[in-house]
Amino acid sequence: MKTTRIEIEGPSGTAAIRRADRRIVITGTRLTRVVERRDGQGVPVGEAFQLIGRADNHQANVVVARMLQKYLDGYRGTEGDVAEYLRVIETFAD
């Protein structure tokens, strides 16, 4: 079995993680604000992002996991929050 792509989702966004050569590429969309329409309905507005990890550098992946956690959860989390994202990123590491 070979895992080629993992999609994850948080309260404030979604992301797809894949490996490209020695890089771990994360692309996604994060919620930046909610705009109210005339009828009172809220419309979420997102912003695309891309993060690059390294298949052979654990410390670089820790930094990427912190950023990903903040983007998808909408707040700066604790080490436990970040560890969940790091675990998924490390799936694609050497």
ZAMARGU-4260 file (C-alpha; in steps of 0.2 Angstrom, whole numbers, plus 5000, padded with zeros to 4 digits):
<rodrens>
0) 5000/5000/5000 | 5006/5018/4996 | 4998/5033/5003 | 4999/5047/4990 | 4988/5061/4997
5) 4980/5065/5014 | 4966/5078/5015 | 4963/5085/5032 | 4950/5098/5039 | 4949/5109/5054
10) 4936/5122/5060 | 4944/5136/5050 | 4950/5127/5034 | 4955/5112/5024 | 4972/5106/5017
15) 4979/5092/5006 | 4996/5084/5010 | 5007/5075/4997 | 5025/5071/4994 | 5034/5078/4978
20) 5052/5072/4978 | 5061/5077/4994 | 5047/5090/4998 | 5031/5088/5008 | 5019/5099/4999
25) 5003/5106/5009 | 4990/5116/4999 | 4974/5122/5007 | 4962/5136/5010 | 4959/5145/5027
30) 4945/5155/5033 | 4950/5173/5034 | 4933/5182/5037 | 4914/5180/5035 | 4905/5193/5025
35) 4887/5197/5028 | 4875/5197/5013 | 4860/5209/5012 | 4849/5195/5017 | 4858/5193/5033
40) 4867/5177/5028 | 4886/5175/5032 | 4897/5170/5017 | 4914/5163/5022 | 4929/5170/5013
45) 4944/5160/5011 | 4962/5162/5007 | 4973/5149/4998 | 4990/5144/5006 | 5004/5133/5002
50) 5017/5126/5015 | 5033/5116/5011 | 5040/5103/5023 | 5055/5092/5020 | 5055/5073/5019
55) 5072/5073/5028 | 5071/5087/5041 | 5060/5084/5056 | 5063/5102/5063 | 5057/5110/5047
60) 5041/5099/5048 | 5038/5105/5066 | 5038/5123/5060 | 5026/5118/5046 | 5015/5109/5058
65) 5013/5124/5069 | 5008/5135/5054 | 4996/5122/5048 | 4988/5120/5065 | 4986/5139/5066
70) 4978/5140/5049 | 4966/5126/5051 | 4961/5128/5069 | 4961/5147/5068 | 4971/5149/5084
75) 4989/5146/5090 | 4988/5129/5099 | 4997/5120/5112 | 5011/5106/5108 | 4997/5093/5109
80) 4987/5102/5096 | 5002/5104/5084 | 5007/5085/5087 | 4992/5079/5078 | 4996/5089/5063
85) 5014/5084/5064 | 5009/5066/5065 | 5000/5067/5048 | 5015/5077/5040 | 5027/5064/5046
90) 5018/5051/5037 | 5027/5057/5021 | 5044/5059/5029 | 5058/5047/5027
</rodrens>
